[in-house]
Amino acid sequence: MKNEKGMTLVTTAVFVVVIAALVFAVVYYFRIEYAKSSLEDLKTDILLVQAKVKTIAGEYTLEKKDEVLKGTKIAELKDEPAISNLIETEEIKIDDKEKKYYVLNKENLDELKLEDVKIEENNYYVVDYNTYEVYYTKGFVYSDGETYYKLTEIENLVIDENAEE
């Protein structure tokens, strides 16, 4: 019998299964880490916007002039797809007289010295100067399939090893 060198069929199959498991584990890990990073970036951006909103709202309380408020009144942009989505899903009720909703775009953020806050094309931050609530029109799609738009909901989200993003 001749001495053959190399891997047998069984050894090759085991080797392929081990490599496949390693690749799956690495991909899964990076997906979780990417989801965590995306969520934390969004939280940070919204908190920066909220801090600026609180400052502006304080100025408005002192001066009682709408010119102090930055952005565009939501009623003027209610037909914009990203804004109308928030209205249709009832995240925002523009008829509520207690609310003072304004829409911030990239130019508004730059004007407010928030150049580092990320905002995707055709998306906006919607702020309520009365309650300091901040909404991001793109939202964050969580592992439960739900899309979360406002800061108070996004702050409570946690990405863990059991979640899929």
C-alpha positions as CSV (number, residue, x, y, z in Angstrom):
1,M,0.0,0.0,0.0
2,K,1.3,3.4,-0.9
3,N,1.7,6.1,1.7
4,E,-0.6,9.0,0.7
5,K,-0.1,12.4,2.2
6,G,-2.8,15.0,2.5
7,M,-6.2,15.5,4.0
8,T,-8.9,12.9,3.9
9,L,-12.5,13.7,2.9
10,V,-13.7,13.7,6.5
11,T,-10.8,15.9,7.6
12,T,-11.6,18.4,4.8
13,A,-15.3,18.5,5.7
14,V,-14.5,19.1,9.4
15,F,-12.0,21.9,8.4
16,V,-14.7,23.6,6.2
17,V,-17.3,23.4,9.0
18,V,-14.9,25.0,11.5
19,I,-13.9,27.8,9.0
20,A,-17.6,28.4,8.3
21,A,-18.4,28.7,12.0
22,L,-15.6,31.1,12.5
23,V,-16.7,33.3,9.6
24,F,-20.3,33.3,10.9
25,A,-19.2,34.2,14.4
26,V,-17.0,37.1,13.1
27,V,-19.7,38.5,10.9
28,Y,-22.3,38.2,13.7
29,Y,-20.0,40.0,16.1
30,F,-19.3,42.9,13.6
31,R,-23.0,43.3,12.9
32,I,-23.7,43.7,16.6
33,E,-20.9,46.1,17.1
34,Y,-22.0,48.1,14.1
35,A,-25.5,48.3,15.4
36,K,-24.2,49.5,18.8
37,S,-22.0,52.1,17.2
38,S,-24.8,53.4,15.0
39,L,-27.2,53.6,18.0
40,E,-24.7,55.5,20.1
41,D,-23.8,57.9,17.3
42,L,-27.5,58.7,16.8
43,K,-28.0,59.2,20.6
44,T,-25.1,61.5,20.7
45,D,-26.2,63.6,17.8
46,I,-29.8,63.9,19.1
47,L,-28.5,64.9,22.6
48,L,-26.3,67.6,21.0
49,V,-29.4,69.0,19.1
50,Q,-31.4,68.8,22.3
51,A,-28.8,70.8,24.3
52,K,-28.9,73.5,21.7
53,V,-32.7,73.4,21.7
54,K,-32.8,74.0,25.4
55,T,-30.5,77.0,25.1
56,I,-32.7,78.5,22.3
57,A,-35.9,77.8,24.2
58,G,-34.4,79.7,27.2
59,E,-33.7,82.7,25.0
60,Y,-37.3,82.4,23.6
61,T,-38.7,82.4,27.1
62,L,-36.9,85.7,27.9
63,E,-37.7,87.5,24.6
64,K,-41.0,85.9,23.5
65,K,-40.1,86.4,19.9
66,D,-40.5,83.6,17.3
67,E,-37.4,84.9,15.5
68,V,-35.3,83.5,18.2
69,L,-36.4,79.9,17.3
70,K,-34.2,78.3,14.7
71,G,-35.5,76.2,11.9
72,T,-38.7,76.1,9.8
73,K,-42.2,75.8,11.3
74,I,-43.4,72.2,10.7
75,A,-46.6,73.4,9.1
76,E,-44.5,74.8,6.2
77,L,-42.9,71.5,5.5
78,K,-45.7,69.1,6.3
79,D,-45.8,67.8,2.7
80,E,-42.1,66.9,2.8
81,P,-42.1,63.0,2.7
82,A,-39.9,62.6,5.8
83,I,-42.1,65.0,7.8
84,S,-45.4,63.7,6.5
85,N,-44.3,60.2,7.6
86,L,-43.9,61.4,11.2
87,I,-47.3,63.0,11.1
88,E,-49.0,60.0,9.5
89,T,-47.5,57.6,12.1
90,E,-48.7,60.1,14.7
91,E,-45.3,60.5,16.2
92,I,-46.0,64.2,15.9
93,K,-49.4,65.9,16.2
94,I,-49.1,69.3,14.5
95,D,-52.5,70.4,15.7
96,D,-51.4,70.3,19.3
97,K,-51.3,73.9,20.4
98,E,-49.0,73.1,23.4
99,K,-46.3,72.1,21.0
100,K,-43.9,74.4,19.1
101,Y,-42.5,72.1,16.4
102,Y,-39.7,73.3,14.1
103,V,-37.7,71.4,11.5
104,L,-33.9,71.7,11.4
105,N,-32.0,70.8,8.2
106,K,-28.3,70.7,7.6
107,E,-28.0,74.5,7.1
108,N,-29.8,75.1,10.4
109,L,-27.4,72.7,12.2
110,D,-24.4,74.5,10.7
111,E,-25.8,77.8,11.7
112,L,-26.2,76.4,15.3
113,K,-22.5,75.3,15.3
114,L,-23.6,71.7,15.1
115,E,-21.5,70.8,12.0
116,D,-20.5,67.4,13.4
117,V,-24.1,66.3,13.8
118,K,-24.9,63.7,11.1
119,I,-28.0,64.2,9.0
120,E,-28.7,62.1,5.9
121,E,-30.0,63.7,2.7
122,N,-33.8,64.3,2.7
123,N,-34.0,63.8,6.5
124,Y,-34.4,66.3,9.3
125,Y,-34.4,66.8,13.0
126,V,-37.8,68.0,14.3
127,V,-37.7,69.8,17.6
128,D,-40.4,70.9,20.1
129,Y,-39.1,74.0,21.8
130,N,-41.7,73.6,24.6
131,T,-40.8,70.1,25.7
132,Y,-37.2,69.9,24.2
133,E,-38.2,66.6,22.5
134,V,-36.1,65.9,19.4
135,Y,-37.1,63.6,16.6
136,Y,-35.0,62.3,13.7
137,T,-37.1,61.7,10.6
138,K,-35.0,58.6,9.5
139,G,-35.4,57.0,12.9
140,F,-33.6,53.9,14.1
141,V,-34.8,50.5,13.1
142,Y,-34.4,48.2,16.1
143,S,-34.1,44.5,16.2
144,D,-37.9,44.2,17.0
145,G,-38.6,45.7,13.6
146,E,-40.0,48.9,15.1
147,T,-38.6,52.3,14.0
148,Y,-38.0,54.7,16.8
149,Y,-37.9,58.4,16.0
150,K,-37.7,60.4,19.2
151,L,-35.0,60.8,21.7
152,T,-36.9,59.6,24.8
153,E,-37.5,56.2,23.0
154,I,-34.0,55.9,21.4
155,E,-32.3,56.6,24.8
156,N,-33.8,53.4,26.2
157,L,-32.8,51.1,23.4
158,V,-30.0,48.6,24.1
159,I,-28.2,46.5,21.5
160,D,-27.0,43.2,23.0
161,E,-25.7,39.9,21.8
162,N,-29.3,38.6,21.6
163,A,-30.5,41.4,19.3
164,E,-30.2,41.4,15.6
165,E,-29.8,44.7,13.7
